[in-house]
Amino acid sequence: MVKRYLSQITLDEAVEKVLTIFGDLSVSAKVPLAESAGMITAAPVYADYSVPVTNVAAMDGVAVKSNETFGASEQNPVPVTDFLRVNTGNAVPLSYDAVVMIEDVWFEGDEGITLRKSARPWQNLRAAGEDIKQGELIVPKGYRIRPFDIGALGTYGIAEPEVKRLRAGLIPTGSELVPIGTRPGPGQVVESNITMAAAWLEERNVDACCYPATPDDPDLIREVISKAVFENDVIIISAGSSAGTRDFTAGVIEELGELVFHGIAMMPGKPMILGRIEGKLVIGLPGYPISAQVVLREILGPLLEKLGFNGPPTEKLEVSLANDLTSNVGYDEFVLLSVAKLGERYIAAQQSRGAGVQMAAIRSNAYLRLPAPIEGYVGGEKVFASMTRSRSHADRSLLVTGIMEPPMGWLSNILSGGETWLHNNNTGNISGIIALKKDICHAAALHALSGDGEYNTPFIRQYLPDQEIHMAGVAGIVLGIASKTGTGKDEISVSAIVNQPAGSECRIILDSLFDEMSVAPESVDGYSKVVNNPLSAAIAVAQDKCDASITSYSIAKTYGLEFEPVAMEQYELAISDENMGDERIGRLLDALSSGEFRQTLEDAGGYDVSLTGKIRVIR
């Protein structure tokens, strides 16, 4: 049953197949008028009756026969005995063809009135059917009902308009799945793809029906797919679409109907499945969240738009790429971007391209399609990005490149209160400085160890010798030894450790400790075992993979570890002199020096705030 090899088709071919096979897929239903906003009419809507249904008064006054008022003036008052007292909206009998406003009427006892101004035929009178006549078209087929349309439709007698309705059944599969709100254990995964897909569909007025998670059992998968096919128009199955040994979805679809294709030359999203069962569309989503999002947007999105189930409009914006973007020739690749306005340009920096890194989607506000025939784009090249947020969001955004530490998230939270959005691009110290040199970021987030207060000055002078750079202090980050047993400086050389990459602050600290003790680093158990960052080092200790490691106080505290301080690195923002006049930079510096930010650092612990918010200039 397991299909081990993917038979890939191109993205354009996949979209064409979906539109050709399922382009007429749509059903209609009558819905209560109050629920119809945003929906598309499946048939023309006609008025049940005329509005007004008869002649009605447009003013408070008296209904008269206009020919009996001719010649009336201040000098020639005309008495009228045949009239009818009416209020606005009252029905007016056909024998009367005008309404005189009450302020223009003089009552003569109970029997008559006097007019000093003649009335024109149909004056202050709304004729029957003036707004709409019975049987007249209100809105055509394919019309999206707006909230303000609902009042008119109700007035014209429409209680249940017939609209396009599409029902999608969403099936999560996988024995490793646990529900949202459950802390996953080793080997477990929180099932969030279906919740995400349901929200995406409902934004397009597609009814989403979510089924319980189904374990990796072909019989159970067959049962739930059969049920979903009976109850829905579209079936979306999450996970089970790759070529692994426990991916049964493709085989079950092939048993129950037709496997249109399995695999698409697109990244992320390559393992997707398209099937047809009893004429119903069946899509198998990859398990990685970003892959699933791309499949929904690029494959199902065009079909929903053709059927009238449109999402929010996507704006195209010309941007300059901050870095080279390479791609795999032969694959359409989609890259998430953070776009911010810098001077008169919009700069786009790529986020992580891992299909499982959901924070990349949260941190981005645009994406770019790298077409299959090309090898990529070079840094600085202008391309058109598809915005997932508005252009004004990019106008209010700041792009910060370098090393991202928790304080940058806290700054982002403060800035968001003033609708300034911080986009952090985690690239490393040197890459941050180079980005500042190339003028492709607003600021570079840097940290370095130093005992003389100069911190990042040597790097700045090396790479930016001719520029004036403003260094804004974020915080001092306390680094030290994390362990479960309180390992100190004297014990670390006889403990099992993990190391970090050459040149990193944590490795420099470790080497310095061994140098002070005249210990050959290579003799220490675990010195050659390298993990990629302080977080991974702390996790190794927490999971008993080693006895001790160098990390920050805040990370050690998160994992409940003992901590002995050893050193401090200064965390700073480097800002070019040209950018200091940007009002968004002004807001960033205000946030940096605010009492709220300082208090957040102190509450977190492990940070030195003596230089927080202070600015020094490197010339």
C-alpha positions as CSV (number, residue, x, y, z in Angstrom):
1,M,0.0,0.0,0.0
2,V,2.9,2.4,0.7
3,K,4.0,4.4,-2.3
4,R,7.7,4.8,-1.8
5,Y,8.5,7.0,-4.8
6,L,7.0,10.3,-5.8
7,S,6.0,11.0,-9.4
8,Q,6.4,14.8,-9.5
9,I,4.7,17.2,-11.8
10,T,5.3,21.0,-12.1
11,L,3.4,23.5,-10.0
12,D,1.8,24.9,-13.1
13,E,0.7,21.5,-14.3
14,A,-0.7,20.8,-10.8
15,V,-2.8,23.9,-10.7
16,E,-4.1,23.3,-14.3
17,K,-5.2,19.7,-13.3
18,V,-7.0,21.0,-10.2
19,L,-8.8,23.7,-12.2
20,T,-9.7,21.4,-15.1
21,I,-10.9,18.5,-13.0
22,F,-12.6,20.4,-10.2
23,G,-13.3,23.8,-11.7
24,D,-17.1,23.2,-11.6
25,L,-17.0,21.9,-8.0
26,S,-19.5,23.9,-6.0
27,V,-22.8,23.4,-4.3
28,S,-25.4,25.9,-3.1
29,A,-27.6,26.3,-0.1
30,K,-30.0,28.7,1.3
31,V,-28.7,30.4,4.4
32,P,-30.3,32.9,6.9
33,L,-29.8,36.4,5.6
34,A,-28.0,37.4,8.9
35,E,-25.3,34.8,8.1
36,S,-24.8,35.7,4.4
37,A,-22.3,38.5,4.6
38,G,-19.2,37.7,2.6
39,M,-20.9,34.8,0.7
40,I,-21.4,34.6,-3.0
41,T,-24.8,34.3,-4.5
42,A,-25.3,31.0,-6.4
43,A,-28.3,32.3,-8.3
44,P,-29.8,35.8,-9.2
45,V,-31.8,37.3,-6.4
46,Y,-35.1,39.0,-7.3
47,A,-37.4,41.2,-5.2
48,D,-40.4,39.4,-3.7
49,Y,-42.5,42.5,-3.8
50,S,-42.3,46.1,-4.9
51,V,-40.8,48.7,-2.5
52,P,-42.8,50.7,-1.6
53,V,-45.6,48.2,-2.1
54,T,-48.0,51.2,-2.6
55,N,-47.7,55.0,-2.8
56,V,-46.4,56.4,0.5
57,A,-45.9,59.8,2.1
58,A,-42.3,61.1,2.0
59,M,-43.1,63.8,4.6
60,D,-45.4,64.4,7.5
61,G,-48.3,66.4,6.2
62,V,-51.6,66.0,4.2
63,A,-52.3,64.1,1.1
64,V,-54.2,66.1,-1.5
65,K,-55.2,66.1,-5.2
66,S,-52.7,68.5,-6.8
67,N,-55.3,69.9,-9.3
68,E,-57.3,71.3,-6.4
69,T,-54.4,73.4,-5.2
70,F,-53.5,75.2,-8.4
71,G,-53.2,78.9,-8.0
72,A,-52.6,78.8,-4.3
73,S,-50.4,81.6,-3.0
74,E,-50.0,84.0,-0.1
75,Q,-52.3,86.5,-1.9
76,N,-54.7,83.8,-3.0
77,P,-55.2,81.1,-0.2
78,V,-57.0,78.1,-1.6
79,P,-59.4,76.1,0.7
80,V,-59.2,72.3,0.4
81,T,-61.8,69.9,1.9
82,D,-60.7,66.6,0.3
83,F,-57.5,65.7,2.1
84,L,-55.9,63.0,4.3
85,R,-53.6,63.6,7.3
86,V,-50.5,61.4,6.8
87,N,-47.1,60.8,8.5
88,T,-43.9,59.8,6.7
89,G,-44.2,56.3,5.4
90,N,-48.0,56.1,5.6
91,A,-49.8,54.6,2.6
92,V,-51.5,57.2,0.4
93,P,-54.6,56.2,-1.5
94,L,-54.4,56.3,-5.3
95,S,-57.0,59.2,-5.3
96,Y,-54.3,61.5,-3.9
97,D,-51.2,62.4,-5.9
98,A,-49.3,64.9,-3.7
99,V,-48.3,65.5,-0.1
100,V,-48.1,69.0,1.4
101,M,-45.7,69.4,4.3
102,I,-47.5,70.0,7.6
103,E,-45.8,73.4,8.1
104,D,-47.3,74.6,4.8
105,V,-50.9,73.8,6.0
106,W,-53.4,76.0,7.8
107,F,-56.2,74.0,9.4
108,E,-59.7,75.5,9.4
109,G,-61.6,73.7,12.2
110,D,-62.2,70.0,11.6
111,E,-63.5,70.2,8.1
112,G,-60.9,71.8,5.9
113,I,-57.5,73.3,5.4
114,T,-56.1,76.3,3.6
115,L,-53.0,76.2,1.3
116,R,-50.9,79.2,0.4
117,K,-48.7,77.3,-2.1
118,S,-49.8,75.0,-4.9
119,A,-48.7,71.3,-4.9
120,R,-47.0,69.6,-7.8
121,P,-48.1,66.1,-8.9
122,W,-46.1,63.5,-6.9
123,Q,-44.7,66.1,-4.6
124,N,-43.4,64.5,-1.4
125,L,-44.9,61.2,-2.6
126,R,-43.0,57.9,-3.1
127,A,-44.6,56.0,-5.9
128,A,-45.2,52.2,-5.6
129,G,-42.1,50.4,-6.8
130,E,-40.0,53.6,-6.8
131,D,-37.1,51.7,-5.1
132,I,-37.6,48.3,-6.8
133,K,-40.5,46.6,-8.5
134,Q,-41.6,43.1,-7.7
135,G,-39.6,40.5,-9.7
136,E,-36.8,43.0,-10.5
137,L,-33.2,41.9,-10.1
138,I,-31.6,42.8,-6.8
139,V,-28.2,41.2,-7.3
140,P,-26.9,38.8,-10.0
141,K,-25.4,35.4,-9.6
142,G,-21.8,35.6,-8.4
143,Y,-22.3,38.7,-6.2
144,R,-20.5,38.9,-2.9
145,I,-23.0,40.0,-0.3
146,R,-21.6,42.9,1.8
147,P,-22.8,43.7,5.4
148,F,-24.6,46.8,4.2
149,D,-26.4,44.8,1.5
150,I,-28.2,42.8,4.1
151,G,-30.5,45.6,5.1
152,A,-31.7,46.1,1.5
153,L,-32.1,42.4,0.9
154,G,-34.3,42.1,4.0
155,T,-36.3,45.1,2.9
156,Y,-37.0,43.4,-0.4
157,G,-38.3,40.3,1.2
158,I,-35.2,38.1,1.0
159,A,-34.9,36.0,4.2
160,E,-32.7,33.1,2.9
161,P,-30.6,34.0,-0.2
162,E,-29.2,31.0,-2.1
163,V,-25.4,31.2,-1.9
164,K,-22.4,29.1,-2.9
165,R,-21.5,26.7,-0.1
166,L,-18.5,24.4,0.0
167,R,-17.9,22.0,2.8
168,A,-14.4,20.8,3.5
169,G,-13.6,17.8,5.7
170,L,-10.2,18.0,7.4
171,I,-8.6,14.8,8.7
172,P,-5.3,14.8,10.7
173,T,-3.4,11.5,10.5
174,G,-0.5,10.2,12.5
175,S,0.1,8.1,15.7
176,E,2.4,10.8,17.0
177,L,-0.2,13.5,17.2
178,V,-1.4,15.2,20.4
179,P,-4.0,17.9,20.6
180,I,-3.3,21.7,21.0
181,G,-2.8,22.5,24.6
182,T,-0.9,19.2,25.3
183,R,2.8,19.5,26.0
184,P,4.4,17.0,23.5
185,G,6.7,14.3,24.8
186,P,9.6,12.8,22.9
187,G,8.5,11.8,19.4
188,Q,5.1,13.5,19.8
189,V,3.8,16.4,17.6
190,V,1.1,18.9,18.4
191,E,-1.6,18.7,15.7
192,S,-1.9,22.3,14.4
193,N,-2.1,21.9,10.6
194,I,-5.8,21.1,10.6
195,T,-6.7,24.0,12.9
196,M,-4.7,26.3,10.7
197,A,-6.3,25.0,7.5
198,A,-9.8,25.3,9.0
199,A,-9.1,29.0,9.8
200,W,-7.8,29.6,6.3
201,L,-10.8,28.0,4.7
202,E,-13.3,29.8,7.0
203,E,-11.7,33.1,6.0
204,R,-12.8,32.2,2.5
205,N,-16.3,31.3,3.6
206,V,-15.7,27.5,3.2
207,D,-17.4,25.5,5.9
208,A,-14.7,23.4,7.7
209,C,-15.5,20.1,9.4
210,C,-12.6,18.8,11.5
211,Y,-12.4,15.1,12.2
212,P,-10.5,13.5,15.2
213,A,-6.8,12.6,14.7
214,T,-6.5,9.2,13.0
215,P,-3.6,6.9,13.9
216,D,-1.3,5.4,11.2
217,D,-3.5,2.5,10.4
218,P,-4.7,2.0,6.8
219,D,-8.1,0.5,7.9
220,L,-8.8,3.5,10.2
221,I,-7.7,6.0,7.5
222,R,-9.9,4.3,4.9
223,E,-12.8,4.5,7.3
224,V,-12.5,8.2,8.1
225,I,-11.8,9.2,4.5
226,S,-14.9,7.3,3.3
227,K,-17.0,9.1,6.0
228,A,-15.5,12.5,5.0
229,V,-16.2,11.9,1.3
230,F,-19.9,11.2,2.1
231,E,-20.2,14.3,4.2
232,N,-18.1,16.9,2.4
233,D,-17.3,18.4,-1.0
234,V,-13.5,18.7,-0.4
235,I,-11.4,16.4,1.7
236,I,-8.1,17.6,3.2
237,I,-5.8,15.0,4.9
238,S,-2.9,16.3,6.9
239,A,0.4,14.3,7.0
240,G,0.9,10.8,5.4
241,S,1.7,12.4,2.0
242,S,5.4,11.6,1.9
243,A,7.1,8.4,0.8
244,G,7.8,7.1,4.3
245,T,7.0,3.6,5.4
246,R,4.0,4.7,7.5
247,D,2.4,7.0,5.0
248,F,-0.8,5.2,3.9
249,T,-2.8,8.1,2.5
250,A,-1.9,7.7,-1.1
251,G,-2.6,4.0,-1.1
252,V,-6.0,4.5,0.5
253,I,-7.0,7.2,-1.9
254,E,-6.0,5.0,-4.8
255,E,-8.1,2.1,-3.4
256,L,-11.2,4.3,-2.9
257,G,-10.9,6.4,-6.1
258,E,-8.2,7.9,-8.3
259,L,-4.7,9.1,-7.4
260,V,-4.3,12.1,-9.8
261,F,-0.7,12.8,-8.8
262,H,1.6,12.2,-5.9
263,G,4.5,14.7,-5.6
264,I,5.0,18.2,-7.0
265,A,8.2,20.0,-8.0
266,M,7.6,22.6,-5.4
267,M,9.5,23.5,-2.2
268,P,8.2,23.4,0.4
269,G,5.2,21.2,-0.4
270,K,6.9,18.5,-2.6
271,P,5.1,15.4,-1.1
272,M,1.5,16.6,-1.7
273,I,-1.2,14.3,-3.0
274,L,-4.1,15.1,-5.3
275,G,-6.9,12.5,-5.6
276,R,-10.5,12.2,-6.6
277,I,-13.1,10.0,-4.8
278,E,-16.7,9.9,-6.1
279,G,-16.0,13.2,-7.9
280,K,-14.8,14.9,-4.7
281,L,-11.5,16.7,-4.4
282,V,-9.0,15.0,-2.0
283,I,-5.7,16.7,-1.1
284,G,-3.0,15.2,1.0
285,L,-1.0,17.9,2.9
286,P,2.6,17.4,3.9
287,G,3.1,17.2,7.7
288,Y,5.5,20.2,7.9
289,P,3.4,23.3,8.7
290,I,5.1,25.7,6.2
291,S,4.7,23.0,3.5
292,A,1.0,22.6,4.3
293,Q,0.5,26.3,4.1
294,V,2.2,26.6,0.7
295,V,0.0,23.7,-0.7
296,L,-3.2,25.3,0.5
297,R,-2.2,28.7,-0.9
298,E,-0.7,27.6,-4.2
299,I,-2.8,24.6,-5.1
300,L,-6.2,24.9,-3.4
301,G,-6.2,28.7,-3.4
302,P,-6.6,29.2,-7.2
303,L,-9.5,26.7,-7.3
304,L,-11.3,28.5,-4.4
305,E,-10.9,31.8,-6.2
306,K,-12.3,30.4,-9.4
307,L,-15.3,29.1,-7.5
308,G,-15.8,32.5,-5.8
309,F,-14.4,31.7,-2.4
310,N,-11.8,34.5,-2.3
311,G,-9.5,35.4,0.5
312,P,-8.0,38.8,1.3
313,P,-6.4,40.4,-1.7
314,T,-2.6,40.0,-2.0
315,E,-0.6,43.1,-2.8
316,K,2.6,42.9,-5.0
317,L,5.4,45.1,-3.8
318,E,8.8,45.7,-5.5
319,V,11.6,45.0,-3.0
320,S,15.4,44.9,-3.0
321,L,16.7,41.6,-1.8
322,A,19.0,41.9,1.2
323,N,20.9,38.7,0.3
324,D,21.4,36.2,-2.4
325,L,18.6,33.7,-2.8
326,T,19.6,30.4,-4.4
327,S,17.1,27.8,-5.5
328,N,17.0,24.2,-6.8
329,V,16.6,24.4,-10.5
330,G,13.6,22.4,-11.6
331,Y,11.6,23.3,-8.4
332,D,9.3,26.3,-7.8
333,E,10.5,27.5,-4.4
334,F,8.7,29.8,-2.0
335,V,10.7,31.9,0.4
336,L,9.3,33.8,3.4
337,L,10.5,37.4,3.6
338,S,10.6,40.2,6.1
339,V,10.0,43.5,4.2
340,A,10.7,46.9,5.7
341,K,11.0,50.4,4.2
342,L,14.6,51.7,4.3
343,G,14.9,55.2,2.9
344,E,13.0,55.2,-0.4
345,R,13.4,51.4,-0.9
346,Y,11.8,48.3,0.5
347,I,14.3,45.8,1.7
348,A,13.5,42.1,1.9
349,A,15.4,39.7,4.1
350,Q,14.7,36.0,3.9
351,Q,13.5,34.1,6.9
352,S,14.4,30.5,7.7
353,R,13.6,28.2,4.7
354,G,13.0,25.1,6.9
355,A,9.5,23.7,6.2
356,G,9.0,23.0,9.9
357,V,10.0,26.4,11.3
358,Q,6.7,28.1,12.0
359,M,8.2,31.2,13.6
360,A,9.5,32.1,10.1
361,A,5.8,32.5,9.0
362,I,5.0,34.6,12.1
363,R,8.1,36.8,11.6
364,S,7.5,37.3,7.9
365,N,5.2,39.8,6.1
366,A,5.8,38.6,2.5
367,Y,6.9,35.7,0.3
368,L,8.6,35.3,-3.0
369,R,8.3,32.6,-5.6
370,L,11.5,31.5,-7.2
371,P,10.5,30.0,-10.5
372,A,11.7,26.5,-11.4
373,P,13.9,27.5,-14.4
374,I,16.1,29.9,-12.5
375,E,19.0,29.4,-10.1
376,G,17.9,32.2,-7.8
377,Y,18.4,35.9,-7.4
378,V,21.4,38.0,-6.3
379,G,21.5,40.3,-3.3
380,G,20.3,43.8,-4.3
381,E,18.2,42.5,-7.2
382,K,14.7,44.0,-7.4
383,V,11.8,41.5,-7.4
384,F,8.1,41.7,-6.8
385,A,7.2,40.1,-3.4
386,S,3.6,39.0,-2.5
387,M,2.7,40.8,0.8
388,T,0.9,38.8,3.5
389,R,0.4,42.0,5.4
390,S,-0.3,45.5,4.0
391,R,2.3,47.9,2.5
392,S,1.7,50.2,5.5
393,H,2.9,47.4,7.8
394,A,6.2,47.4,5.9
395,D,6.3,51.2,6.2
396,R,6.1,50.9,10.0
397,S,8.6,48.0,10.2
398,L,12.2,47.9,11.3
399,L,14.6,45.3,10.0
400,V,17.2,44.3,12.6
401,T,19.9,41.8,11.5
402,G,22.5,40.0,13.6
403,I,22.2,37.9,16.8
404,M,18.8,37.6,18.3
405,E,18.4,37.3,22.0
406,P,15.2,37.4,24.2
407,P,15.5,41.1,24.8
408,M,14.7,41.8,21.2
409,G,11.4,40.1,21.6
410,W,10.6,42.2,24.6
411,L,11.5,45.3,22.6
412,S,9.2,44.2,19.8
413,N,6.4,43.8,22.3
414,I,6.9,47.4,23.6
415,L,7.1,48.8,20.0
416,S,4.0,47.0,18.9
417,G,1.9,49.2,21.2
418,G,2.8,52.1,18.9
419,E,2.3,50.0,15.8
420,T,6.0,49.8,15.0
421,W,7.0,46.3,14.0
422,L,10.4,44.8,14.7
423,H,11.5,42.1,12.2
424,N,14.5,40.2,13.6
425,N,16.8,38.4,11.2
426,N,19.1,36.0,13.1
427,T,22.3,35.9,11.0
428,G,25.2,36.3,13.5
429,N,27.6,39.1,14.5
430,I,29.7,39.5,11.3
431,S,26.7,39.1,9.0
432,G,24.9,41.8,11.0
433,I,27.8,44.2,10.6
434,I,28.0,43.4,6.9
435,A,24.3,44.1,6.5
436,L,24.8,47.5,8.1
437,K,27.7,48.2,5.8
438,K,25.5,47.3,2.8
439,D,22.7,49.5,4.1
440,I,20.2,46.6,4.0
441,C,19.0,46.8,7.6
442,H,18.0,49.5,10.1
443,A,20.2,48.2,12.8
444,A,22.6,45.3,13.6
445,A,22.1,43.4,16.9
446,L,25.6,42.5,18.1
447,H,27.3,41.1,21.2
448,A,30.9,40.5,22.2
449,L,33.0,39.8,25.2
450,S,35.4,42.5,26.4
451,G,36.8,43.8,29.6
452,D,37.6,47.3,28.5
453,G,34.1,48.6,27.7
454,E,34.8,48.6,23.9
455,Y,32.8,45.5,23.2
456,N,31.9,45.5,19.5
457,T,34.2,48.4,18.6
458,P,37.0,46.4,16.9
459,F,34.5,44.7,14.6
460,I,32.9,48.0,13.7
461,R,36.2,49.6,13.0
462,Q,37.4,46.7,10.9
463,Y,34.3,46.5,8.7
464,L,33.0,50.1,8.8
465,P,36.2,52.2,9.1
466,D,34.7,55.3,7.4
467,Q,31.3,55.4,9.0
468,E,30.0,57.0,12.1
469,I,28.1,54.3,14.0
470,H,25.8,54.8,17.0
471,M,25.9,51.9,19.5
472,A,22.8,51.6,21.7
473,G,23.2,49.4,24.8
474,V,20.6,46.7,25.1
475,A,21.8,44.7,28.1
476,G,24.7,42.8,29.6
477,I,24.0,39.1,29.3
478,V,25.4,37.0,32.1
479,L,27.1,33.8,30.9
480,G,28.2,30.9,33.1
481,I,28.2,27.2,33.9
482,A,24.9,25.4,33.8
483,S,24.6,22.0,35.6
484,K,22.2,20.0,37.7
485,T,24.7,19.6,40.6
486,G,26.1,23.1,40.9
487,T,29.3,22.5,38.9
488,G,31.7,25.4,39.4
489,K,34.9,26.6,37.7
490,D,37.1,24.2,39.6
491,E,35.0,21.1,38.6
492,I,34.2,21.8,34.9
493,S,37.5,20.4,33.7
494,V,36.7,17.0,35.3
495,S,33.1,17.0,34.1
496,A,31.5,15.7,30.9
497,I,30.6,18.7,28.8
498,V,29.4,19.8,25.4
499,N,31.1,22.6,23.5
500,Q,30.0,25.3,21.0
501,P,31.3,26.5,17.7
502,A,34.8,28.0,17.4
503,G,34.7,31.8,17.8
504,S,31.5,31.8,19.8
505,E,31.5,33.6,23.1
506,C,30.7,30.4,25.1
507,R,33.6,28.6,23.5
508,I,35.9,31.5,24.3
509,I,34.8,31.4,27.9
510,L,35.4,27.7,28.1
511,D,38.9,27.9,26.6
512,S,39.7,30.8,29.0
513,L,38.7,28.7,32.0
514,F,40.9,25.8,30.9
515,D,43.7,28.2,30.1
516,E,43.5,29.6,33.7
517,M,43.7,26.1,35.1
518,S,46.5,25.0,32.7
519,V,44.2,22.2,31.4
520,A,44.6,20.9,27.8
521,P,41.1,21.5,26.3
522,E,41.3,18.3,24.3
523,S,41.7,16.2,27.5
524,V,38.3,17.3,28.8
525,D,35.5,14.8,28.2
526,G,33.1,16.2,25.6
527,Y,35.2,19.1,24.4
528,S,35.0,17.8,20.8
529,K,31.2,17.4,21.1
530,V,29.9,20.6,19.5
531,V,26.3,21.8,19.7
532,N,25.1,24.9,17.7
533,N,24.1,27.4,20.4
534,P,23.7,28.0,24.2
535,L,20.1,26.7,24.1
536,S,21.2,23.3,22.7
537,A,24.0,23.3,25.3
538,A,21.5,23.8,28.2
539,I,19.2,21.1,26.7
540,A,22.0,18.7,26.7
541,V,22.5,19.2,30.4
542,A,18.8,19.0,31.1
543,Q,18.5,15.7,29.2
544,D,21.6,14.2,31.0
545,K,23.7,14.1,27.9
546,C,26.5,15.8,29.8
547,D,27.2,17.2,33.2
548,A,27.8,20.9,32.4
549,S,27.9,23.5,29.6
550,I,28.3,27.2,29.1
551,T,25.1,29.1,28.6
552,S,23.3,32.2,29.7
553,Y,21.5,32.6,33.0
554,S,18.1,33.1,31.4
555,I,18.4,29.8,29.5
556,A,19.7,27.9,32.5
557,K,16.8,29.2,34.5
558,T,14.3,28.1,31.9
559,Y,15.5,24.5,32.2
560,G,15.7,24.5,36.0
561,L,19.5,24.2,36.1
562,E,22.0,25.4,38.6
563,F,24.1,28.3,37.4
564,E,27.5,29.8,38.3
565,P,28.3,33.2,36.6
566,V,31.6,33.4,34.8
567,A,31.5,36.3,32.3
568,M,29.3,38.9,30.7
569,E,28.8,39.8,27.1
570,Q,27.5,43.2,26.1
571,Y,24.5,43.2,23.8
572,E,24.2,46.3,21.6
573,L,22.4,47.7,18.6
574,A,24.6,49.3,15.9
575,I,22.9,52.0,13.9
576,S,24.3,54.1,11.1
577,D,24.3,57.9,11.5
578,E,22.0,58.2,8.4
579,N,19.3,56.0,10.1
580,M,19.4,57.9,13.4
581,G,16.9,60.4,11.9
582,D,14.3,57.8,11.1
583,E,11.3,58.2,13.4
584,R,11.0,54.4,13.7
585,I,14.6,54.3,15.1
586,G,13.6,57.1,17.5
587,R,10.7,54.8,18.8
588,L,13.2,51.9,19.1
589,L,15.6,54.0,21.2
590,D,12.7,55.3,23.3
591,A,11.6,51.7,23.9
592,L,15.2,50.7,24.8
593,S,15.5,53.4,27.4
594,S,12.0,53.0,28.8
595,G,11.3,51.9,32.4
596,E,9.2,49.1,31.1
597,F,12.1,47.5,29.2
598,R,14.5,47.9,32.1
599,Q,12.0,46.4,34.5
600,T,11.4,43.5,32.1
601,L,15.2,42.8,32.0
602,E,15.4,42.9,35.8
603,D,12.4,40.7,36.3
604,A,13.9,38.1,33.9
605,G,17.2,38.0,35.8
606,G,20.6,37.4,34.4
607,Y,20.9,40.8,32.7
608,D,23.0,43.8,33.6
609,V,21.1,47.0,32.9
610,S,23.9,49.5,33.7
611,L,24.3,50.3,30.0
612,T,20.8,49.7,28.8
613,G,19.5,52.6,26.7
614,K,22.9,54.4,26.7
615,I,24.4,55.4,23.3
616,R,28.0,55.7,22.4
617,V,29.4,56.8,19.1
618,I,32.1,55.0,17.1
619,R,33.8,57.5,14.7
